[in-house]
Each structure stands twice: as C-alpha cells, then as structure tokens.
Amino acid sequence: MWLIHRDTDGNSGDRIPLPSPLHDALVRWYVGDGSFHDEQAGVTLVQNARIGHRWIACDCLGPGKAPPILTPAYLSEAETYYLRRLTSTKRPEHRTDCPFFRDQATNRITEVRSHNTPTDPPSGFFEVLRPAPEKLAQRPEDDSLDDRTRNASTPRLARLLWRLLDSAGCNTIAPLGMGYEWSIREEFASLGRAAAKIEIAPGVELARAFWTHARPLETNTVYGTLRALAPKWPKTHAPQGFVALYAKAIKGNEIHVPDGEPVTIATRVQSPSIRGNHISGPYIVLVVAGEYPEARGYAPLRAYAQPIYNGRMFVPVESDFERKALRAILDTQRVLHARGVDMAISKPLFDSMTPNGPCRPDFILEARSRMTGELRTVVVEAMGFDSDEYEAAKAVTHPRMAVLGDLVTLDRSEMDQDSASTKLLRVLDI
C-alpha cells in the first residue's frame, strides 16, 4: 500500500510505501480485529493523510495496474477518522479476497457515548497529537493519550481547554468586594500562569509552547519555537504547541479574531452544540500546532472553540440561553453586594461526585452575609429547552445536585419575563 497525492491514479513515482508493521496494523483495524494500538495507529495514519491531502492506494491488484483507492474520512459524531473506499465506474475495485473489498467495520468508531456520561478531567499530559504512525505501529504508546474510546462525544482538545480554564480560575467569578479586575488582558494572564504549572510532555512545561495571540502564528514564531524544542522533546511524545485566541466568530476552518486576518486551521474548527444548534460567540479557541505529515513543516492542525460569556470574563457557557442565565446571576450578585451579601459564582467544567452518583450543575453560587456570616450554597440549572430525553436526565441528576446545595431552576419563561434575578434573590437574600 502507498500514500499518494489526492486526485491521482496512484501510479505516480512519488508515492510513499507504508511500512509493513503499519500496513498490518491498518488491515487489522479496518476489519475490526485489531488491538487498541492497531486502532491508534490506523486513526493516526488516516488523520495525517487527511491533513496532508493524501489518499491511500491498495496493492491488491498487483504491479502495473491502477490501484484501488481509499480516502481518509472524518466521523464528526465520534470525533474520529476512518477509511472510505473510492468507488466509481472509472475506479478499479479491490480483489474480492482483499480486506478492503468491503466497507470498514465501524463497530468502534460509531460507538458514541451518551451526553449523560460523566465528564472527567483529561488524563495524561496536556497533548493531543501523537508520534508519527510508523512509530505507533512499532512501539505502542501510553493508553492515556486516547480519550476517544472513553468519552467519544467530547473531543480531547475540548477537555484540555476546560482543564486550562479551570486551572486558571476563568470559570469562577469572585465577589465584587474583592475588587477583581475583569479584562481580557487579565484573563489571558491567568491562562499564562496556569500554563506554567502544566506539562505537555515529561520536562516540557506548557508555558514554553503556549501563546495567547494570533501574531506568533503569522510570524512563524510558533513553528520556530517547536523546531528549536523538537530535538530535546521526549521521543515517545509528539512536539506540539498551543495558541489560545479570543474570537468573535468561527466559520469552517477559519477563526475570526478581532484584530487581524482570520486564522486558518488544517481541519474544521470544532465547537459545542446543544441538540445540533449553533452557539454564538464570542469564543476562546484553543489551537494545537504540530508537524504536518510528509515533512511539510509545522502548521495549526486542530482547534476547539468554547463559547464564553464575553471578552472580559472567559466563563464558559454551553448555550445562548446559559449566557442569558449568567447575565441574570451577575445582576443578582450586584444587588446582593449592595445589600451586604458577598456572592461567588462558579461554572463547573467537570463532574462532581455525590453519594447518588456524578452530576455537573450549570452554576454553583456561594453567598455569605457580611453582617451575620451566614452562608448559603445554591445550585442553578439553566433549563433552556424541553424534551423527553432531557426530562429523563433531569429526574436522575437533579436529586444529585440537591446534595450540593439548594436547587434553583431557571426556565425560558422566567428568562423572557426578566424574573430570573428576582427568583434567585428570594433564595440568596440572607
């Protein structure tokens, strides 16, 4: 088998043969008989082929004949890659005894876990990219790099961004009395401080390959830094860097930053959605840059855009309705401050464990009276849509959330009537 350029017949002299160990791993993965490491090698090869604008030519028909073609494809629901046979009247078919004669066995890549699956912090180092597929086929890597099989509905890059935001404290809003400076400069500074405490690979701090502006991408500073670090990078880890960008909008593979040309990524920019609905910006976008396949140098390869409250507060939100709910909570915070009550706001990014099981509230509010010292914890659920599926999930998770504090729900009718803040004040005015 060979890697070939797209839109060719597969017989050009610059095609690249796949090493035997990688070929064998690819076959086992394709037919559904492979090990975890076979799957890991296959996914990495297909991902790199897609980024590098390559196809895969099969050698089952023998030398001198136009080879059957396999194209790299992406399954968005499972956040993974697979091979698709290129069939047409002008293309040769695989031999009937060839493993690629039939469509790929997709029992693994289509197994998407429910949105109710507990979301835990990502394991391992702060990394997304893996070493070259030839190395993966010959020397298995740490299983902790592949979170896809454990939580396929949530991309690893998303959970790394949540981990960074959580470590930086961007998902918490301090009481007004603390006089905290809310600005985009301070939010990015918090991300930078958190990056100094996280490792991409053994002995490589995230801060050494982390930027918070598009300019280092435009001037190739990101790629120069990675080239300088690569010789000392641990061999079992792939050199990679991360760029956090504030963006007003995303479109396809473009990130629209407020002060320059759009940043273009090799693949589609991912972002969360609720039941398929787009969530508007602004966003904090985490871009991973790494080596292009076929020695084409370094480039921005993937990106995840997390909607946030605004440019002064990088508090993540999961829907436009949740952004409105946070606005009502902030109004409540200001009223309570004038009444002698301090309130801290937290947006949990990962699950909390309760005696009844895991849950992840939309917001947790902690209020303390400056007069009496009385404390109160309130859990807020922003119920922006109704469905049988959501009602079933609510019946399970709400009793768990009630263990964490007094449960208050905010629905669409209350938000439209601007009564959400009034409802919160009734519970929090201590």
N, C-alpha and C positions, 0 to 999 in steps of 0.2 A: 504494500500500500504506500501511497505517496501523498504529501501535501502539495497541492497545485494552486495556481492562481485562479481566481474566480473567472467565470465566463470563458474558459478554455476547454479543449477536448481532453486534457490530461496527458498529452503526449509530448509536451514541451521539454526541452533539455534542462530546464531549471527546476524541475520538480524535485522534491526532497523526500527520500525514502524514510519510512517510520522504522525505528529500531525494533528488532524482534520482540524484546520484552514489552514494549509499548503496544505493538500490534496484537500480541496475545492477550494483554490486559483489556484492550479495546474490544476484542471479539467476545471475551467472557462477559464484559459489562453489557454489551449490546444485546446478547441473547438472554440476559438475566441470570447467568450462573456465576457471576464474578463476586469476589470478596469486596469488602469495604474499600480496600486500597485499589482494586481494579476500577471500581466506580469513581474513586477520587481521581485516578489517572485519566480515565475517559472524559470526565466532566472538564478537567483542566485542559486537555487537548482540544476539545470542541470549543471551549470558551476562547482559547488563544487563536484557534483557526478563525473563529467568527470575528474577533477583534482585528486580526491580521488580514482579513479579506481573502481567506483561503478556503478551498474545498478539499475533500479527501477522495482520492481516486483508488478504486479497488483493483487488485491484480488477478482476480479470479479467472479472467478470460485468457490469461497468458500474454506473453510478449508480442509486440507488433500490432495489437488490436486496441481500438479505442476503449478505454476502461469505463466501467460504470462509475457513477459519481454519487457521493454522499455529501450533503451540505450541512453545516452547523446550524442549529436552530435553538431558539430560546423559549422555554415554557414559563411564562410570567407567573402563573398561579403557584408553581412550586419553586420559583426562584432558582432555576437550574437550566442546564443545557442538555441537548440530545442530538442525535443524528437523524437526518431525514433523507430518504432515498430520492434522487432526482430522476424522475421518470417522465418520458415523453416519447413520441414516435421517432424522434431524432436521436435519442439516447439509448445506448445498449443496456440490456438487462443483466443482472448478476446471474451466474450459473445457479441452477435450482438447488445444488448442494452447497452453495455459498452461504455463510452465516448471515450475510447482508441481503439475501434474497427477499426476506420478509421484513416488515416494519420492526422497529426496535421494541423490545419488551420494556414496557414503561411502568411496570408494577411499582418501581421505586420512585421514579421521578414524578409520578402523578399522585403520590400519597401525601396530600396536604393536610396538615393538622388543623383542627378547628380553631377559630379565633378565641375560643374559651380556654385553650391550652395555656397553662401557666407560662408567663414570660419571666425568665431569669436573666441575670446579667450574663454577658457572653464570657465563656471560659477561655483560658489561654491568654496569649499576648494580644496586643492591640494591632492585629494584622488581618488582612483579607486575602491578599494574593499568596499563592503557593509557589514553590520552586518549579522549574521547568518540568513538563510532563515526563521527559525521559528519566529524570531523577526520581520522580514519583513512582514510576513503574519498577525501578530497580531497588529503591530504598524507601519503604513506607514511612510516612511522616506521622506526627502526633495526631491522634484522632480528634483532639480538641479544636483543630482548625476548622473542621467541617460541622457547623451547626445546622446545616441544611436538613440533615436527616432527623434532627431532634426537634426542630421548630421551623418547618419549611415555610410557613406563612409569614415569617418575619426575616428579612434579609439580615445577614450578619453585619453588614455595614450600618444598617439602621441601629442595631443594638449597640454597636461600638459608639455611634454618635450619642445615643442615650447615656451610655456609660460615661462619656466625656462630659456631657451636660450635667449629669448627676454629680460627678466628682468636682465640677466647677461650681456647683451650687446654683446653676442657672434656673433650676426648676423649683427654687424656693424664693419667696418674697418676704423680706424681713418687715417687722412692724415699722410704721412711719417714724416712731420716736427714735429709731436708731440712726436716722439721717443718712441712709444708704444712697449713694449716687447711682441713679439709674440712667445709663447711657450706653451706646453701642461700643464706645471705647472701653468702658469698664467691663462689659460683658465679654469682649474678646480678650481682655487682660486676664479675666478669670479662667477662660479656656486655656490660655497660655500657661498659667500657673498650674493648672491641673495636668497639662501635658508633661510637665517636668517630673511628675510623680508616677507616670505610666510608662511601661516598656513596650516597644514594638517587637523586639527580639531580645534574647539574653544580652545584657550590657548595652543596649541601644535604647535610650530614652526617646519617647515620642517627641519631646521638645526639640530634638536635633533634626527632625524631619517633619516639622509642623509649621504651617503658615496660616495667616488669617486675612489674606488679601489676594486678589487676582494678579497683582503685579508680578510676584515671583514666578507665576506660570508664564506670563507674557515675556519676561526677560530671561527665561530658561534657568533661573536660579534654582528652582526645584530640581530640575534634571541634573544640573551641575553638582548640587549637593548629594544627590543619590549616587552619581558616578564616583564622587570622592569617597563616600561611605562604603560603596559596594565591596571593595577588596577586603575590608575588615568585617563585613556582615557575616553572621553565623551561617555556615554552609547549608544548614537544614531549614533556613528561612529565606524568603524572597525579599530583596531590597524594595522598599516602598515608602512613600511619603504621603502625608495627608494635608489637605488645604480646607479650611473652614471658611465659607463665604456667606455673606448676607445677600439675599436675593429677593427682588420684588416678584419675580415670576420665573417659571421654568417652562420650556417648550421642547418636546422631543429630547434631543441630546444637547440642548443649549441651556445655560444658566445665565439669566439676565441680571447682572449686577448693576447697582445704581450709578456707578462712576466709571464706566468703560464699556468696551465691546463685550458681547456675550462670550462666555467661556464654553468652549465646545468639548464634549466628552466623547470617548470612543463608542459608548453604548448609551441607550436611553436612560435619562435621569429618572430614578425611581422616587416615588413619594407615596405616602399612605392614602388610603381612600376608605370611606365608610359606605359599604354596600355599593361600591362602584362609582360613588360620587366624588368628583374632584374637590379638593380643599384648596381654597385660595391662599395666596401669600399674605404676608412675607414669609420667607423660609430661612432657616440656617441649613446650609448644604455642606455635607462632608464629601470631599473628593479624594479618591485614592489614586495616586500616580505610581506607575511601575513600568517595568520593561515591556516594550512591545515584542511580540514574537518575531522570529526570523531576524533578530539583531537589528531592529529598526529604531533602537534607542528608547528613551523614556517618554511617556505621554500620560495624560489624565485618562484613566481607563473606566472607572465607575463613579457614580455619585448617588447620594441619597439626600433628598430634600425634605426636611422636617418642618412642617408649619409651626410658626411661633406666634406669640401674642403680638409683638411689634418689634421695631428696631431698638428700642430701649430696654426691653425685657425679653430675653430669649427663652421664655417659658413655653415649652412645647404644648401644642393643642392638637386634638385628634379630629376636630371638625370645626366648621364655621360657627356652629351652634355653641360649641365649647368655648370658642373665643368670646362670644357674647356673654356666656356664663361667667367667665373670668372677669370681664368688664364689670359685671354686677357685683362680683365678690370684691373687687377693688373699690367700688363705690361704698360698699359696706365697711370696708377697712377704714376709709376716710371718716365716715360718720362715727364709727366706734372710737376712733382716735380722739375726736372732739369730745366724746362722752367719757373719756378716761379709761378706755379699754384698748390694750395693745393686741393686735392680731397678726400672727404669722400665717403665711399661705404656702402650701406645699403641693406640687404636682407629682405624684408617684409615677416613676417610669418603669418600675419592676414590681413584681407581685410581693405582697405582704402575706406572711403565714398567720393563720388563725387556728384555734382548736378545731374548727369545722372545715378547714381547707384554705387554699390560696385565694386571694382577691386583689384587685387593683382599683381603688377608688379613683374617681376623676380628680378630686381635690380633697385635701385634709386641712382644716382650719384649726388653729390653736389660739384661743383668746384668753387673756389674763387681765383682770381688773387692777388698775393702778391704785385704787382706793382700798380694796379688801384683799387683793391677792388671789381671789377666786379664779380657778382655771376651768376651761371647758374646751373639749375637743369635738369638732363637728366634721362629719364625712359628707361631702357633697357629690351627688350623682347628677350629671347633666344629661337628661333624657331627651335627646334631640330627635328621636324617631321611634316609631312603634312598629312592632312586627311580632309574629308568634315566636320566632327564634329568640328575639330579644326578651320577650316576656318570660320565656323558659329560663334563659340565662339569669335574668333578674331574680327569679324565685330561688336560685341557688346562691348567687353572690351577695344579695342584699343582707341576708342573715349573717353572713360572714363579715360584711362591712360594719354591721351594727356592733360587732365586738370591739372595733377600733374607736368608736365614738358615736355621738348622736347622728343618725342618718337623716339627711335632708335631700329631697329630690327637687330638681328644677326642670319643669317641662316647657314645651313650646308656648302654651297658652300663658303661662306666668311670665315668660320672657317677653312675649309680644305685649303684654299689659304692663310691662316695666314694674312688675310686682316682686321680682326675684329678690331684690335687695331688702324689701320690706319683710319678706318671709325669713330671710337669713337674720335680720335684726331681732326678730321675735325670739330666736333661739340663742343668739350670741350676746344680747344686751344684758350684761351681768353687773 
